[in-house]
Amino acid sequence: MSSQPLALPSADWSDWLADYVFSRLETVSATLDLLKDGSRRDSAAVLGLWNDADIALRGASSAASLFVEVHPDAVVRRRGEELVQQVDRVRTERDLDRALYDVVAATDSAGMDEPALRMRDHVLRDFQRSGVDRDDQTRARLREISERLTVLDQDFGRAIRDDVRAIRVAAEQLEGLPADFVEAHPPGEDGLIAVTTDYPDYRPFRAYARDAEARRDLTIEFESRGWPVNDAVLHEMFDLRHEKARLVGYDNWPDYDAAVKMVGTGDAIADFIERISTAAADAGRRDLDAVLARRREDDPAGTVDRSDIGYYTELIRREQFDVDAREVRRYFDFTRVRAGLLDVTGRLFGLEYQQVDVPRWHEDVAAYDVYAEGERRGRIYLDLHPREGKYKHAAQFDLVSGVTDRLLPEGVLVCNFSRGLMEHQDVVTLFHEFGHLIHHVLGGRQEWVRFSGVATEWDFVEAPSQMLEEWAWDATILGTFAIDETGAAIPAELVARMRAAKDFGKGMGVQTQVGYTAVSYLLHRDRPADHTEAVSAAMERYGVIPALPGTHFQASFGHLAGYTSAYYTYLWSLVIAKDLFSAFDSGDLFEPSVAHRYRDLILAPGGSRDAADLVADFLGRPFTFDAFAAWLDRAPVPQSAA
């Protein structure tokens, strides 16, 4: 093992990836065989060997999983899928190995320090959740389920990644779009213009295009990606997850999945959905009534569907709050935003980023070494623009999990932003996703790889990133990098209007998230025969605006793979994030005593302690619902009433 960053290849990626993964799987096999060789070892030696094997397994998994999603060569992506399947087979065999379980279970917890004891307890818990204590026939079935679920997850993601759709519109149907968007979309030979479902097209078009029919057409295409191929995939996926949960002693998949999260049980997810839905009802109705009223100014008989929400929300913000997002965009040049992000987070957390010229998988990717107090703490890669075959959403991927004195943490930020001017909402998203990357690096000094980086309970992982979004709304901070083509910084009074305007729509936004949460939970709990009908019902009840007829949102809802029944995580974490932010001085978001205490108490521990304890240490009390409720209840104040 080395504390130097991983050396990526400049060519022959497929062979390099296979060699890298298989060499680590060989280490896993040899190390686990050593654990079971019958030799007498003390508990520290047993756990140390387990950790060695886990380091190798996680390294193999991270690399294979990353390059499935980002490599520009389809051959490498396909090779990565095969390697992910191999890695998951090795992991499944490990977790169902009774002899290996007996070795770990025989360790004596007496005398262990708290992190080692926590690691031992988590490993034994994972063994039991895998079904290691079941009979041979059940374990064989669990093995089959695990292998099949890996393939289904890949099929599901590939169908979304490869299904880029487009509508073709006449030039006049671009009315309302920013000039740089129009310039970047010249007509084809037939005189029509292609607008795709990729984010740099979809988001501006849905927000600014005045042509309601065109907005609706693009929304229908966007919310039908992955259909029909993913329908059968999801049915089989949900059925297999349910069967696995039952085989290891749970009533259903949500109960199985929630047992290792802060929420605790599937029923608690249902209760949380109802609580948030009730809390957001007044704000959501207020927003929706305003949208409908504005819609009827254009068409007295008009109704509102999902293709209207973005457009009329922006229209109301322009007319009532004097914020035109098309004009705001001119302050957010991508290159300046990226530099500003690094400056802001560097100052906040005491970090320095040094760009390095090293091999990458695509010319768009930028690499930086991260330093703290002159010491290199990790490496990050920023892969921020769309391309064919690339992951379509925004996420942080591990490349290397940090281990103290052995491995530097390395992470990859994968997004799909414009190369020119950015929407401010995309700037917020960039700050959010970078929060995960910082968590991975700062939490990457752990003895046990199990707790390295973003290794907390899954329903806490979004909270630090959601909180970091606040730094993208501060006028002083934005003024350091939000600069227009004349060199003028974004005016503080404009940022003040932007902050007022963002209060409009938050009720609908939370209700939409509740709808997605209900979809995630109910499809797993109930496994309905008709997913589309169930999604429409859930969105109508909880998300206020039902799905558009003829669409199949679930087929491209990528979180159904990774988050499974736990999309509630985003709202659960948001409650915590609002409480965490209450500890900061809104007049000085860089105040070092608070920022560094947050860095050291929330981010640096990784998963070495329960998330609730980390939060209580930072706040000096358990987290509460109060800050979230106060934010949600605060009514927007139009510019005319300010």
N, C-alpha and C positions, 0 to 999 in steps of 0.2 A: 504494500500500500504506500501511497505517496501523498505528501501535503502540497504537491504541485497541482495546478489545474490540469484537467483532462486534455490530452493532446488529440484534437479532432483531425481527421484526414483531409487532405486537399484533393484526393481522388479515390476511386475504388471504394465508394461508400458502402456498397452492399457487402463486400467482403470484410471491410473493417467492422461493420456493425455485427456481422455474424461471429467474427473472431472475438470481439469484445464481449458479446453476450455469452457465447459458449465457454470462454475461459472463466468467466465468473460462475457459470453453472457448474463447471468442473470443481471449482473451489467449494461451492455449496455442497456438492456430493461428497467430496473428500472430507470436509470438516464435519458433516453430520455422521458419516461413517465412523470417524474418529470418536465422536461423542458416544457412539453405541458399541465401542470395541470391548467393553467390559472392564476397562481400566478404572482404578479408584481415583477419583478426582474430588477436590473440595468444591464447594458451591461456587466460589469465585471462578474456578477454572471451567466449570460446566457452563456458567452464564457467559463467560468470555468467549468460549467456542461458539456458543449459540449466536452471540453478537457478530463474530467473524463471518459466520455463514449468512446472517441477515444482511450484513453490509454488502456482501457479494450478490445476494439475491436482489436487493433493492437497486443496486447498480445496474444489473442486467435488465430489470423491469423498467427503470426510468429511461434508459437509452432507447430500448425497443419501443416503448410507448410514445416517447417524444417524436421519433422520426417517422412513425406511422402518420403523425398529424402534420408534420411540417416539411418533410423532405420534398423537393420539387420533382424528383424522379419517381415515377409510379412503380418502377421495379424495386427501389429501395423501400417504398411504403409497403408493398406487398411482402417483401422479405421481413420487414418489421412486424407485420401481422403474424407471420409464421413464428417469429421469435417470441412474440408476446404469448402465443399459445404454448410454446415450449416452457417459458418461464412460469406461466400459471400452472402447468402440469407439475413442475418441480415444487412449486409452493403448495399445491394441493396434496401431493405425496408427503411432503414434510408435515403438514398439519394433520394428516390422517395416520401418521406413523405412531403406533401405540408404544413401540419400544423407545422411541425418542421421547414421547410424552413421559414415560416412566422415569427416564433419566432426569428430566427437568423437574418432575414432581418430587423426586427423591432428594432434591437439594434442601438444605436446612436454612430456613430464613433467619435463624438466630445470628445476630451479629452483622447482618447486612445493613448497609446504609439505606436511606430512604429511596434514592433513585434505583438502586439495585433491587430492592424489595418490590418497588412498583413495576419494574421491568419483569421480574419473575411472575408477579401476579397477572400482568397483562398477557404474557406468553401462555400461561396455563388457562386463562380465560379464553384465549383464541383457540387453543386446542379443543376445549369443550364446545365452543361455538361451531367448530368445524365438524364435530361429530366423532371425534377420536374414540369416545367411550361407547359407541354404538357397535352392533354386531357386524360381522364381516359383510353380510349382504347389504346392510344399510350403508356401510362405508363405501362399498363398491358403487352403489347408486349415487351417493353424494359425490363421488369422484366423477361419475358420468355427468352429473348436473353441472359441476364446476367447469368442466371442459367445454360443455355445450354453451354455457353462459358466456364464456370468453368469446366464442365464435359469434354468438348473437350480438354481444356488445359491439364487436368489430363490424358486423354487417350493418347494424343500426347506424353507427357513426359514419361509415363509408357512404351509405345511401344519402345521408344529409350532406356530407362533404362534396360529393360528386354531382349533386342535383342542383346546379345553378340554372335558374329559369330566367326568362326575360319576357317583357312585353315590347311591342314596337309601336311607337307613337309618332304623330306628326309634330313638326317643329312648334306649332302653336300650343301643343299640349304641355310644353315645358314652361309655359307662362307661370311666373311666380318663383321659379327656381333661380338661385344666384347665378351671376354672369359666368363665373368660373366653371360651374356645373354645365351650363349650356355650351360653353366653349369646349369642354372636355367630351362632349357627346355630339359629334358631327353626324349628319344624316348619312345613311348608306346609299348604295346605288339606287335603291327604290324610293329614296327620299324620306324614309322613315328612320327613326332613332331608336336604338336598343337601350332599354333601361333594365338592369338585371336585379336579381334578388340579393346580390352581395351588399353588405352594409353601406359602403360608400355611395351606392346608388339608392338603395331602398330607403334609408333614413331621411335624407334630404327630400326625396320625392314625396314621401308620405307626409312630410311636415309642410312643404311649401307649394306643391303642385296644385293649381287652382282647379284643374279638371277632375271633378269628383269621380267620373267614370274611370279615368286612367288610374287614379289612386286606388280605387276599389279593385281594378284588374290586377295591379301589382301586389296588393295585399293578399288577394286570393292566391296568386302564384306563390308568394312568400310562405303563406300558411298551409300550403299543400306540398311543400318540398318533402321528399322521402316517401310520398304516397304514389302507388299503393304498396310498394315492396315492403315498407316497414310495418304494415298492419299485421301481417303474419308473424313478423319478427317480435313485435311487442306482445302479442298473445302468448307466444311460446315463452318469452322471457318472463312475463309475469307468472305464468303457471309454474315454471321451474323454480323461481324464487320462492313462491308459496310452498311448493313441495319441499324444498330445502329447509325452510323454516319449520315446517311440520315435523320433518325427520329428526331435527335436533331439539324438539321440545317446545316450540312456540306455536301460538294459535295461527299466526299469519306473518307475512313478511314485514309489515310495519312494526310489529312487536319485536321481531328479531333485530331489525335494523336499529330501532330506537334504544334498545337495551344498553348500548355502549355510547349513547349520546347524553347530553345534558337533559333532554326532555324525558327520557326514561322509558316511556311506553307509547304504543300506537294510540291508545285512547287519549293520552296527553296531547298528541298532535291534533286530534280531533277537537279537543277542548281549546287548544291554542288557536285553531282556525276560527272557531266561534268567537273567541275573545277579541281577536284582531278585527274580524268582520264587524262585530258590534261597535268596536272603538272607531272604526273608519267610516261607519255608515253615514253620519251627518256630514262629514267633510266630503265624502264621495258623492252624496246626493247634491250638495251645494255645487260641486264642480260640474257634475253632469247636467244639472238644471241650467247652468250658465252656458255650457256647450250647446245644449239643445236650443236655448233661446237665441244664441248667435246663429246657429244653423238655420233657424226659421226666419231670420232676417233675409237670408238668401233664398229660402224656399219655404213659404208659410206652411206647406204640408209636409216638410222634410222630417225625416227621422235620423237617428244617429246610429252608425255601425262602427266596427273597429277600424275601418279605413278613414273615418272622419276624425277620430279622437286627436291624433297628432296634429292634423291641419288646424282644427278649430282651437285647440289648446294654444298653439303658436299665434293664431290670429288674435285671440283674446289677450295674450301677453303683449302683442304689438299695440292693439287698440286701447286697452285699459291700463297697461303698465308701462307703455312707451318703451318696450324692449323688442327690437326686431332682430331675431337670431341670425338673419342673413347679414345684417350689418355687424353684429357681434363677431361673426366668423372672421372678419378681416383682421382682427387682433390676434388670431390664433393660427399662425403659420406653423406647420408641423415641426420644422427644424428648431424653431425657437421654443416651442412647447416642450420638445424632448429635452433640450438643454435646460430649460427652466425647471422641469421635473427633477432632474438630477441636482440642480443647485438647491432647490427647496428641501428635498429629502436629505441631501448631504448636510445642510445646515441644521435641520431638525434633529437628526439622529447622530450627528458628529461623524459623518462619513465623507470620504473622498472617492470619486470615480475617475479612473484613468482608462481611456479608450486604448484597446490593444489590437494590433493587427495580427490576427491569428486565423487559421482556416475556419470557415463557417460553411453551412450547407446552402446558403444563398447570398448573393451580393447585397440584398436588402438588410441583412442581419448586421447589427452593431454589437460588438463585445466590449465589456468594461470589467476591469478588476476593481474590487471594492476594498478600500482601506479604512481603517480606524486607528487613530493614533500612530500612524506610520506603518502599521502591520496589515498585510493583506488578509482580508477576512473571507473573500470568496470571489466568484466571477459570475457576471450576469450577461445574458444575451437578449437583445431586443429585436424581435421579429414582428414588425408592426404594420405591414401592408398586405393586402390580399393578393393571392395568386391562385392559379388553377391547382386543385388537389389539396389545398391547405385547409386546415381547421377553420371553420367559418365564424366562430364566436370569439370570445376574449377570455384568456385564462393564463395562469402561470403553471408551467410544467417543471418538475424536477429533472435535472440532468445528473447531479451528484448530490447525495445527502451528506452533510457535513458531520464529521466525527473528530472530536478533539485530538489534535496532534497526529491525525492520520489522513483525513480527507477534508479539503476545502469545499464548502457548499457551492454548488453551481445551479443556477436556475435560468429558465427561459420564459420571457414574456411574449405571448403569442396573441396578436390582435389583428384587426383589419381596418386600419384607418386610411384616410385620404393622404396622398403625398403632398398636397398643397395646404389649403385652408381647412381647418377643423371646426366642426360644431363644438360649442362649449360643452355640450353633454358628452361628447367624445373625450374632451379634456378631462372631465370628471371621471369617466370610465378609465382613462389611462392612469390617473392617480389611484383609483380603486385597485386596479390589477397590479400596479407597482407595489401596493401595500403587501400583497401576497409575496412578491419577490423579496422585499425587504425582510419580511417575517422569515422566509426560508433562509436567508443569509444570516441574519442576526440570531436566529434560533438554531444555527448550525454548529454550535459548540457544545456537543453532548457526548458523553462517554458511550451511551447506548443509542445506536442509530434509530432504534424504535421511537425515540423522542426527538429526533432531529427536525428542525424547521417547523413547518406548519403541521404539527403532529398532535394538535389538541383535539378535543371532541369536535366532530364535524359540524355541529351546530354552533360552534364558536368561531370557526375559521374565517368567516366573512366579516366579523366585527372590526378587527383592526383595519381592514381595507375600507369598509364603509366609513369608518371614522376619518381616514386619511382624505376622503373626498372633501371634507370641510376646508382643506387648505387650497382647494381649487375654486373657492368662493370668496376668498379674502381679498379685498381691494389692494392692500399693500403688497401682498404676495403676487397677485396677478400683474400688478404694475411692473414687476421686475422682468417679466418675459412676454406679456401680452402686448405686443407692439405692432402697429399697423405699417403699411407700406411707406408711410412718410416718416416713420421713426417715432411717432407719438404713442405714448403708453395709454392703455385703456383708462378712461376717466373714472375716478372713484365714484362719481355720481351715477355713472352707467352701471357699475357693479352693484351699487345700492339698489338701483331699479331691477337689475337681474335677480338679486336676492329676494326682493319683494315679489317678483313675478314667479319665482320658483315655488312659492307657496301655493300658487294656483295650479291645480292638477295633482297635488300630492295625495289628495283623498282618493281620486280615481286610480292613481298609481299604486297606492297600497292595496286598494281593492283588487286591481288586476293581479298583483302579487299573491293575494289571498286566493284568487281564482286558480292561478298556476299551482299554488300549494295544494289546493283541494284536488286538482287533477292528478298531481303526483301521488297524493295519499290514497284517493278513492280508487284509482285504477289498480293500485296494488292491493288494497284491502278487499275490494268487491270483485275485481277481475270481470267486468261486464262483457257480455257478448259483443256489444256494439260500442267500441271506444269512442267513435265520433259523436254518437248521441250522448254518451256520458260526459264527454268534454263540454259539449254545448250546454248541458244542464248545469254543470258545475260552474262554468263561466257566467251563465245567466244569473245563478243564485249568488255567487260570491264575487265574481268579477264585474258584475253589473251589466256589462256589454257582452252578449253571447257571441260565440264564434260565428263567422260568416257562413251562410249556407254554401255547401259545396267544398268547404275547406276541411282539412284534417290536421289540425295544429299538432296533435300528439306525435305525428309521424316525423316531425322535425324538432321536437322538444328534446334536445340533446341531453338535458339534465336527467331524463328518465333512465339513462345508462349510468352515469356516475353518481348522481344524488339519489337515485331510485325513488323511494317513497318520502324522501326527506327534503323536498324543496322548501319546506317551512323554514329551513336553515336561514334563508335570506332575511325573513322577517324577525325570527328569533334573535339573530345576530344584530339586526338593526336596533332592536330594543336595547341591547347591551351597548352598541356603538354610541347611541345618543347619550347613554349614561356615562360612558367613558369620556366623551367629549366635554361633558359638564365640568370635568376637573381642570380643563384648560382655560386660560384667560383669553376671552375672545378679542381683547384688545392687543394681545401680543402672543400669537400662536407659536412663536419660537422661544418663549420663556424657557430657559434651559433646565431649570430644576424640575419642572413638570415634564418636559419632553424627554429628558434623560431618565427620569424615574419611570415613565411609561415604557421607554425602550428597554430598561433593565428588568422591570417587573412583569411586563406583558409579553414582549417579543422575545427577549433573550432566553427565557426558560424553555421555549419550544413546547413540547408536550410532556415535560418532566413533572408537571403538577396538574391537577384538575383545573379546568378553565375557571370555574366559579371561585376557586381559591386565589387564582391570579388576579381576577377582577377585584375581589374583596381586599387583597393586599394593596392594590393601586388606589382604590376609592376609599379605603378605610371602612368599608361596609359592604354587605351583599348588594348586587345590582337590583334595581327596581324598574318598574314600568313608568315611573313618573315623568322622566325627561322625554320619553317617546310620546306619551299621552299629551304632554304640553305642546310638543312640536306639532302633533297631528291636529290638535284643537285650535292652534293659532290660525285665524282666518286671514286670507290674503287681503292686502290693502291696496286697491287700485291707485294708480298715480294721481288720478283726479281727486281722490279722497285723502291723499297723504298730507 
